[in-house]
Amino acid sequence: MSKRIDYYNDPSAPAANSLVPSVNVVVTNEAGELLLIRRSDNDNWALPGGAIDLGESIPQAAIRETLEETGITCEITGLVGTYSDPGHVIHYTSNDEVRQEFSLVLTARAVSGQPTPSTESREVRWVPRHEVGNYGMHRSMRLRISHYLQGDGPHIG
């Protein structure tokens, strides 16, 4: 199985060879819980998201990726921030692609569906805000979620 390896300000990281616009989505339910996935490629907890396809808008990509990875249909409500730190690179071992971080993080509310794992997500669950810190995730994902929880956005970086 291919793996995803995140490097952050690591001198031993491979050099980036691509830049792919992507989205992450902070989806909340009526109880204010956050939708998290446990990624299949690195076993970390994360917000749903992925690459923006040619021919689709940023909100369309966010809605599609959320549905594909979680079984939840959502409605986009806002922007947490932009994340493009060249010190954060992501190595995909299946094809040796090494992406420089380029992510737009949006907010959304759940409209319908039930949390359902996919090939990209081993687990999907609603997590109360006060429990998010108990979930193992990469520091870049934790930063995105903390920016959302602080509510002082949008963050540009």
SVG drawing of the C-alpha trace seen along z (x, -y; Angstrom):
<svg xmlns="http://www.w3.org/2000/svg" viewBox="-30 -37 49 39">
<polyline fill="none" stroke="black" stroke-width="0.4" points="0.0,0.0 1.2,-3.5 2.0,-5.8 1.9,-9.5 4.8,-10.9 4.6,-14.5 7.8,-16.5 7.9,-19.8 11.1,-21.9 13.1,-18.6 16.5,-19.0 16.3,-15.3 13.0,-15.8 13.0,-15.1 12.7,-18.2 9.2,-19.2 8.5,-18.3 4.8,-19.4 2.3,-21.9 -1.3,-20.7 -4.1,-23.0 -6.2,-21.1 -8.9,-21.6 -9.6,-20.6 -13.0,-20.9 -14.0,-21.6 -17.4,-20.1 -19.6,-20.5 -22.9,-18.9 -25.8,-20.4 -23.9,-19.5 -20.9,-21.5 -18.7,-18.3 -16.0,-18.1 -15.9,-15.5 -12.6,-13.7 -11.2,-10.8 -8.4,-8.4 -6.4,-8.4 -5.7,-5.1 -2.3,-6.2 -0.6,-7.3 -3.1,-6.3 -3.3,-10.0 -6.5,-11.7 -7.3,-14.6 -10.0,-16.8 -11.5,-15.4 -10.1,-16.9 -8.0,-16.4 -7.0,-17.8 -9.1,-20.2 -9.9,-18.7 -9.7,-20.6 -13.2,-22.0 -14.4,-22.3 -14.6,-25.2 -13.1,-25.2 -16.5,-24.7 -17.3,-21.9 -14.0,-20.1 -14.6,-20.5 -18.1,-19.0 -17.0,-16.2 -14.0,-15.2 -16.0,-15.3 -18.7,-13.0 -16.1,-10.6 -14.1,-10.3 -16.9,-10.4 -20.3,-9.7 -21.4,-13.2 -22.9,-15.8 -22.0,-19.3 -22.7,-22.9 -19.8,-25.3 -20.1,-28.2 -16.7,-30.0 -12.9,-30.0 -10.5,-29.1 -7.4,-30.0 -4.8,-29.2 -1.8,-27.1 1.2,-27.1 4.3,-26.7 7.2,-25.5 8.7,-23.9 5.9,-21.4 6.2,-18.8 4.2,-15.6 5.8,-12.5 3.5,-10.0 5.4,-6.8 3.2,-5.3 4.7,-7.6 7.5,-9.5 5.5,-12.7 6.6,-15.3 4.1,-18.1 4.7,-21.4 1.8,-22.2 -1.0,-24.2 -4.3,-23.9 -7.4,-26.0 -9.3,-25.2 -13.1,-25.8 -15.8,-25.5 -19.0,-23.6 -22.1,-22.3 -23.4,-18.7 -26.5,-18.4 -27.1,-14.7 -25.5,-11.3 -23.8,-9.0 -20.1,-8.7 -18.9,-6.0 -15.2,-4.9 -13.8,-4.8 -10.6,-3.6 -9.0,-6.8 -10.4,-6.8 -10.2,-3.8 -12.5,-5.5 -14.9,-8.5 -16.3,-10.0 -17.9,-13.1 -15.5,-14.4 -16.5,-16.9 -14.3,-20.0 -12.8,-19.4 -11.6,-15.9 -9.8,-16.8 -6.5,-17.1 -6.7,-13.4 -6.4,-12.4 -3.0,-11.7 -2.5,-14.0 0.3,-15.8 1.2,-19.2 0.0,-20.9 -3.5,-19.4 -3.6,-20.3 -2.7,-23.9 -5.6,-24.1 -8.0,-22.9 -6.7,-25.2 -7.1,-28.2 -10.7,-27.1 -11.3,-26.7 -9.7,-30.1 -12.2,-31.7 -10.0,-34.7 -9.4,-33.7 -8.9,-33.8 -5.3,-32.7 -2.9,-33.3 0.3,-31.3"/>
</svg>
